[in-house]
Amino acid sequence: MAAKSQYAELAHQLSAIGAVKRGLSRVLPPDCPGGSAAVLALLEQHGEMRMSRLAELLAVDMSVTSRHVAHAAERGWIERAPDLADRRSRILRLTPAGRELLDELSRRTTEMFARALSDWTDDEVGQLNTMLARLRENFGDCRPGRYDDSPGSSARAPTPASGPAPAPAPAPAQRDSPARQQQT
């Protein structure tokens, strides 16, 4: 286990990540906020799904997910089709326009990181990716209340990973969209 001073420094560094997130948001088109980009990226990564599953993957409330979905659907980036197994539900899927937008977001994000990290080696970028994936894995479900350790709380304690997470293997169609980077 690392020394408490290391955790304090980690907290400091992560709070400074806001600058990176602001940089990511600046590459997004004005009509595509980060939440919409995250919806598109998750639909690309996991395929069509119900809104409840999307809310789970986003780790936000259904009301927040619903707003992001409505925004993306109004712009034609996703479609909401009836779920034949449960007529009360809708299945969300990317449209060709949504895929085009993801391609553009990937291009913009890749260019931004290439400029910002131009003095980093491939190994250094790979190490950062691996460590961020491991950090995210250790936090698992990070919805509100998950790590609440106040008296009387019934929240579960975080479950540590069972060792270093393997570096994610890029899928043939995997893109580095701003939403994916914000998830790490």
DRENDO-817589 format. One record per residue (C-alpha): residue number from 0; residue in one letter; y negated, x negated, z negated. Coordinates in Angstrom, 2 decimals, padded with zeros to 5 digits. Each point is the difference from the previous one (the first is absolute). Example, Ala and Ser with C-alpha at 12.3 -4.5 7.8 and 13.67 -1.06 7.14 Angstrom:
<rs>
<r seq="0" type="A" Y="004.50" X="-012.30" Z="-007.80"/>
<r seq="1" type="S" Y="-003.44" X="-001.37" Z="000.66"/>
</rs>
This chain:
<rs>
<r seq="0" type="M" Y="000.00" X="000.00" Z="000.00"/>
<r seq="1" type="A" Y="-003.45" X="-001.32" Z="000.93"/>
<r seq="2" type="A" Y="-002.66" X="-000.73" Z="-002.62"/>
<r seq="3" type="K" Y="-002.46" X="002.80" Z="-000.85"/>
<r seq="4" type="S" Y="-002.81" X="-002.09" Z="001.46"/>
<r seq="5" type="Q" Y="001.79" X="000.12" Z="003.37"/>
<r seq="6" type="Y" Y="000.12" X="003.82" Z="-000.18"/>
<r seq="7" type="A" Y="-003.70" X="000.08" Z="-000.88"/>
<r seq="8" type="E" Y="-000.76" X="-002.15" Z="003.05"/>
<r seq="9" type="L" Y="002.20" X="002.25" Z="002.14"/>
<r seq="10" type="A" Y="-001.96" X="003.05" Z="-001.19"/>
<r seq="11" type="H" Y="-003.24" X="-001.81" Z="000.88"/>
<r seq="12" type="Q" Y="001.25" X="-000.96" Z="003.47"/>
<r seq="13" type="L" Y="001.31" X="003.48" Z="000.75"/>
<r seq="14" type="S" Y="-003.32" X="001.57" Z="-001.01"/>
<r seq="15" type="A" Y="-001.65" X="-002.30" Z="002.54"/>
<r seq="16" type="I" Y="002.32" X="001.38" Z="002.72"/>
<r seq="17" type="G" Y="-002.66" X="002.65" Z="000.48"/>
<r seq="18" type="A" Y="-001.71" X="-002.39" Z="002.43"/>
<r seq="19" type="V" Y="003.15" X="-000.12" Z="002.13"/>
<r seq="20" type="K" Y="000.32" X="003.79" Z="-000.10"/>
<r seq="21" type="R" Y="-003.64" X="000.38" Z="001.04"/>
<r seq="22" type="G" Y="000.68" X="-002.38" Z="002.90"/>
<r seq="23" type="L" Y="002.96" X="002.12" Z="001.02"/>
<r seq="24" type="S" Y="-002.04" X="003.19" Z="-000.16"/>
<r seq="25" type="R" Y="-002.67" X="-001.55" Z="002.24"/>
<r seq="26" type="V" Y="002.51" X="-000.41" Z="002.84"/>
<r seq="27" type="L" Y="000.93" X="003.70" Z="-000.14"/>
<r seq="28" type="P" Y="-001.71" X="002.31" Z="002.49"/>
<r seq="29" type="P" Y="-002.63" X="002.21" Z="-001.69"/>
<r seq="30" type="D" Y="002.13" X="003.12" Z="000.40"/>
<r seq="31" type="C" Y="003.12" X="-001.63" Z="-001.50"/>
<r seq="32" type="P" Y="-000.24" X="-000.54" Z="-003.75"/>
<r seq="33" type="G" Y="002.62" X="-002.08" Z="-001.80"/>
<r seq="34" type="G" Y="001.95" X="003.06" Z="-001.15"/>
<r seq="35" type="S" Y="000.47" X="001.17" Z="003.57"/>
<r seq="36" type="A" Y="001.03" X="-003.48" Z="001.10"/>
<r seq="37" type="A" Y="002.57" X="-000.05" Z="-002.82"/>
<r seq="38" type="V" Y="001.42" X="003.36" Z="001.12"/>
<r seq="39" type="L" Y="000.39" X="-001.26" Z="003.57"/>
<r seq="40" type="A" Y="001.57" X="-003.29" Z="-001.10"/>
<r seq="41" type="L" Y="002.54" X="001.74" Z="-002.25"/>
<r seq="42" type="L" Y="000.97" X="002.48" Z="002.72"/>
<r seq="43" type="E" Y="000.48" X="-002.90" Z="002.38"/>
<r seq="44" type="Q" Y="002.03" X="-001.97" Z="-002.53"/>
<r seq="45" type="H" Y="002.17" X="002.84" Z="-001.36"/>
<r seq="46" type="G" Y="-000.03" X="002.54" Z="002.82"/>
<r seq="47" type="E" Y="-000.67" X="003.70" Z="-000.28"/>
<r seq="48" type="M" Y="000.03" X="001.47" Z="-003.50"/>
<r seq="49" type="R" Y="-001.13" X="002.83" Z="-002.24"/>
<r seq="50" type="M" Y="-003.35" X="-000.21" Z="-001.72"/>
<r seq="51" type="S" Y="001.70" X="-000.29" Z="-003.40"/>
<r seq="52" type="R" Y="001.75" X="-003.19" Z="001.14"/>
<r seq="53" type="L" Y="-003.27" X="-001.35" Z="001.39"/>
<r seq="54" type="A" Y="-001.74" X="000.66" Z="-003.34"/>
<r seq="55" type="E" Y="002.80" X="-001.88" Z="-001.73"/>
<r seq="56" type="L" Y="-000.37" X="-003.00" Z="002.34"/>
<r seq="57" type="L" Y="-003.79" X="000.02" Z="-000.36"/>
<r seq="58" type="A" Y="000.41" X="000.33" Z="-003.79"/>
<r seq="59" type="V" Y="-002.72" X="002.65" Z="-000.15"/>
<r seq="60" type="D" Y="-000.22" X="003.71" Z="-000.81"/>
<r seq="61" type="M" Y="000.90" X="002.62" Z="002.60"/>
<r seq="62" type="S" Y="-003.67" X="001.11" Z="000.14"/>
<r seq="63" type="V" Y="-001.09" X="-003.50" Z="001.03"/>
<r seq="64" type="T" Y="002.84" X="-000.25" Z="002.51"/>
<r seq="65" type="S" Y="-000.93" X="003.39" Z="001.41"/>
<r seq="66" type="R" Y="-003.59" X="-001.15" Z="000.63"/>
<r seq="67" type="H" Y="001.17" X="-003.17" Z="001.75"/>
<r seq="68" type="V" Y="002.48" X="001.97" Z="002.12"/>
<r seq="69" type="A" Y="-002.62" X="002.62" Z="000.93"/>
<r seq="70" type="H" Y="-002.43" X="-002.74" Z="001.07"/>
<r seq="71" type="A" Y="002.63" X="-001.72" Z="002.18"/>
<r seq="72" type="A" Y="001.24" X="003.31" Z="001.48"/>
<r seq="73" type="E" Y="-003.54" X="001.16" Z="000.87"/>
<r seq="74" type="R" Y="-000.43" X="-003.15" Z="002.07"/>
<r seq="75" type="G" Y="003.35" X="000.41" Z="001.75"/>
<r seq="76" type="W" Y="001.60" X="-003.09" Z="-001.56"/>
<r seq="77" type="I" Y="002.84" X="001.95" Z="-001.60"/>
<r seq="78" type="E" Y="001.61" X="003.37" Z="000.49"/>
<r seq="79" type="R" Y="001.32" X="002.43" Z="-002.56"/>
<r seq="80" type="A" Y="003.09" X="001.81" Z="001.26"/>
<r seq="81" type="P" Y="001.99" X="002.70" Z="-001.81"/>
<r seq="82" type="D" Y="002.97" X="-001.33" Z="-001.96"/>
<r seq="83" type="L" Y="003.00" X="001.90" Z="001.33"/>
<r seq="84" type="A" Y="001.92" X="-000.65" Z="-003.23"/>
<r seq="85" type="D" Y="-002.81" X="001.40" Z="-002.19"/>
<r seq="86" type="R" Y="-002.55" X="002.21" Z="001.72"/>
<r seq="87" type="R" Y="-002.45" X="-000.47" Z="-002.89"/>
<r seq="88" type="S" Y="-000.24" X="-003.72" Z="000.79"/>
<r seq="89" type="R" Y="-001.43" X="-001.94" Z="002.89"/>
<r seq="90" type="I" Y="001.32" X="-003.15" Z="001.62"/>
<r seq="91" type="L" Y="-002.65" X="-002.63" Z="000.72"/>
<r seq="92" type="R" Y="000.31" X="-002.32" Z="002.97"/>
<r seq="93" type="L" Y="-002.18" X="-002.41" Z="001.93"/>
<r seq="94" type="T" Y="-001.45" X="001.02" Z="003.33"/>
<r seq="95" type="P" Y="-000.59" X="-002.38" Z="002.92"/>
<r seq="96" type="A" Y="-003.68" X="-000.08" Z="-001.03"/>
<r seq="97" type="G" Y="001.06" X="-001.04" Z="-003.50"/>
<r seq="98" type="R" Y="002.14" X="-002.79" Z="001.40"/>
<r seq="99" type="E" Y="-002.91" X="-001.20" Z="002.16"/>
<r seq="100" type="L" Y="-002.26" X="-000.06" Z="-003.05"/>
<r seq="101" type="L" Y="002.61" X="-001.99" Z="-001.96"/>
<r seq="102" type="D" Y="000.16" X="-002.53" Z="002.84"/>
<r seq="103" type="E" Y="-003.78" X="-000.37" Z="-000.15"/>
<r seq="104" type="L" Y="-000.01" X="-000.29" Z="-003.81"/>
<r seq="105" type="S" Y="002.72" X="-002.64" Z="000.19"/>
<r seq="106" type="R" Y="-001.99" X="-002.01" Z="002.53"/>
<r seq="107" type="R" Y="-003.18" X="000.18" Z="-002.07"/>
<r seq="108" type="T" Y="001.75" X="-000.86" Z="-003.26"/>
<r seq="109" type="T" Y="001.93" X="-002.89" Z="001.50"/>
<r seq="110" type="E" Y="-003.22" X="-001.44" Z="001.44"/>
<r seq="111" type="M" Y="-001.79" X="000.37" Z="-003.34"/>
<r seq="112" type="F" Y="002.74" X="-001.79" Z="-001.94"/>
<r seq="113" type="A" Y="000.33" X="-002.69" Z="002.69"/>
<r seq="114" type="R" Y="-003.73" X="-000.75" Z="-000.36"/>
<r seq="115" type="A" Y="-000.08" X="000.18" Z="-003.80"/>
<r seq="116" type="L" Y="003.17" X="-002.06" Z="-000.50"/>
<r seq="117" type="S" Y="-000.42" X="-002.41" Z="002.90"/>
<r seq="118" type="D" Y="000.43" X="-003.01" Z="-002.31"/>
<r seq="119" type="W" Y="003.29" X="001.33" Z="-001.48"/>
<r seq="120" type="T" Y="003.38" X="-001.17" Z="001.26"/>
<r seq="121" type="D" Y="002.72" X="002.42" Z="001.08"/>
<r seq="122" type="D" Y="001.91" X="-000.95" Z="-003.16"/>
<r seq="123" type="E" Y="-002.97" X="000.84" Z="-002.22"/>
<r seq="124" type="V" Y="-000.45" X="003.41" Z="001.62"/>
<r seq="125" type="G" Y="003.76" X="000.59" Z="-000.31"/>
<r seq="126" type="Q" Y="-000.08" X="-000.93" Z="-003.71"/>
<r seq="127" type="L" Y="-002.89" X="002.40" Z="-000.59"/>
<r seq="128" type="N" Y="001.87" X="002.79" Z="001.79"/>
<r seq="129" type="T" Y="003.13" X="-000.65" Z="-002.06"/>
<r seq="130" type="M" Y="-001.84" X="-000.10" Z="-003.31"/>
<r seq="131" type="L" Y="-002.04" X="003.13" Z="000.76"/>
<r seq="132" type="A" Y="003.18" X="001.86" Z="000.97"/>
<r seq="133" type="R" Y="001.62" X="-001.13" Z="-003.23"/>
<r seq="134" type="L" Y="-003.03" X="001.06" Z="-002.05"/>
<r seq="135" type="R" Y="-000.01" X="003.43" Z="001.66"/>
<r seq="136" type="E" Y="003.75" X="000.36" Z="-000.56"/>
<r seq="137" type="N" Y="-000.39" X="-000.78" Z="-003.69"/>
<r seq="138" type="F" Y="-002.52" X="002.78" Z="-000.37"/>
<r seq="139" type="G" Y="002.14" X="002.53" Z="001.88"/>
<r seq="140" type="D" Y="-001.34" X="003.49" Z="-000.62"/>
<r seq="141" type="C" Y="-003.61" X="-000.58" Z="-001.00"/>
<r seq="142" type="R" Y="-001.30" X="003.55" Z="-000.18"/>
<r seq="143" type="P" Y="-002.26" X="000.86" Z="-002.97"/>
<r seq="144" type="G" Y="001.78" X="-000.07" Z="-003.36"/>
<r seq="145" type="R" Y="002.79" X="-002.29" Z="001.19"/>
<r seq="146" type="Y" Y="-001.10" X="-002.90" Z="-002.19"/>
<r seq="147" type="D" Y="-001.72" X="001.97" Z="-002.75"/>
<r seq="148" type="D" Y="001.19" X="-001.55" Z="-003.25"/>
<r seq="149" type="S" Y="-002.22" X="001.99" Z="-002.32"/>
<r seq="150" type="P" Y="001.63" X="001.60" Z="-003.08"/>
<r seq="151" type="G" Y="002.00" X="003.07" Z="000.89"/>
<r seq="152" type="S" Y="000.19" X="-000.86" Z="003.67"/>
<r seq="153" type="S" Y="003.29" X="000.72" Z="001.71"/>
<r seq="154" type="A" Y="-000.73" X="-002.31" Z="002.91"/>
<r seq="155" type="R" Y="002.74" X="-002.42" Z="000.98"/>
<r seq="156" type="A" Y="-000.47" X="-003.71" Z="-000.31"/>
<r seq="157" type="P" Y="-000.17" X="-001.98" Z="003.23"/>
<r seq="158" type="T" Y="003.31" X="-001.17" Z="001.35"/>
<r seq="159" type="P" Y="-000.09" X="-003.69" Z="000.91"/>
<r seq="160" type="A" Y="001.54" X="-001.09" Z="003.24"/>
<r seq="161" type="S" Y="003.26" X="-001.85" Z="-000.21"/>
<r seq="162" type="G" Y="-001.40" X="-003.24" Z="001.33"/>
<r seq="163" type="P" Y="-002.19" X="-000.95" Z="002.91"/>
<r seq="164" type="A" Y="-000.33" X="002.59" Z="002.70"/>
<r seq="165" type="P" Y="001.11" X="-001.21" Z="003.40"/>
<r seq="166" type="A" Y="-002.71" X="-000.38" Z="002.57"/>
<r seq="167" type="P" Y="-000.25" X="003.22" Z="001.98"/>
<r seq="168" type="A" Y="001.59" X="-000.35" Z="003.40"/>
<r seq="169" type="P" Y="-002.36" X="001.36" Z="002.63"/>
<r seq="170" type="A" Y="001.42" X="002.86" Z="001.99"/>
<r seq="171" type="P" Y="-000.49" X="-000.25" Z="003.75"/>
<r seq="172" type="A" Y="-002.73" X="002.66" Z="-000.05"/>
<r seq="173" type="Q" Y="-001.46" X="-000.90" Z="-003.41"/>
<r seq="174" type="R" Y="-003.75" X="-000.40" Z="-000.05"/>
<r seq="175" type="D" Y="-002.34" X="-001.41" Z="-002.63"/>
<r seq="176" type="S" Y="-002.31" X="002.98" Z="-000.30"/>
<r seq="177" type="P" Y="-002.73" X="000.11" Z="-002.65"/>
<r seq="178" type="A" Y="001.98" X="002.69" Z="-001.78"/>
<r seq="179" type="R" Y="003.05" X="-002.23" Z="-000.32"/>
<r seq="180" type="Q" Y="-002.06" X="-002.85" Z="-001.36"/>
<r seq="181" type="Q" Y="-001.71" X="002.30" Z="-002.48"/>
<r seq="182" type="Q" Y="003.41" X="001.12" Z="-001.24"/>
<r seq="183" type="T" Y="000.93" X="-003.50" Z="-001.11"/>
</rs>
